[in-house]
Amino acid sequence: MQMNASTEILKGIHPGIVLERELKKRGLAKGPFALSIHEFPQTISAITKGKRGMNTSLALRIENALGIEEGYFMTLQIFYEIKEEKRKQEKSFKPDLSLLRPALFWDTDIKKIDWKRQKRAVIERVWERGNDQEKAEMRRLYGDEEIENILNSKMARR
């Protein structure tokens, strides 16, 4: 398996899923394979189920046993961790709701707004109906440049 060609396709996928597929493709049972690389079968099972990450030592042993390019599984692990961190950051990307009047978003549950995906609608609404405090919070959240781009594109659409 070559890193360059397949890594781009597999970015963000847990390395255990790739290992599971590779073992099946080669007709290798997880338990005996684990023992052959001096690892507990439970560890390989947890990794293939995506419940545990891969460490460098184990990745090297797996790659060596399967004839896979060195660093392949750790590269997948890093990309998976990056994806998970981005997911966590997106969840925490939201304004201080105590600074926004509930009446500003009267037609929706303010706690369910996806502040990244719905930023155009949020910014436009706050600039149409919001007060200075609410506008300041949007500037903190999105930044001046993003707000100006959205407001300018709104003006161009008119």
Number of C-alpha atoms within 10 A of each C-alpha: 13 10 16 9 9 12 17 11 9 16 18 17 19 26 28 23 15 15 20 19 13 14 16 12 9 9 9 13 12 20 15 13 18 19 12 14 13 11 16 15 17 12 18 24 17 14 19 22 16 16 11 15 19 22 11 13 9 17 20 19 18 22 18 13 12 15 10 17 13 16 14 20 26 20 17 24 23 18 20 19 17 14 16 15 12 12 12 11 11 13 12 10 14 17 16 12 12 8 13 19 14 13 11 17 15 9 8 11 9 16 9 7 14 14 21 14 9 10 18 17 12 18 22 15 13 19 16 11 12 18 13 10 12 22 19 15 18 24 17 12 18 17 12 12 10 15 20 13 12 16 15 11 12 12 9 8 6 5
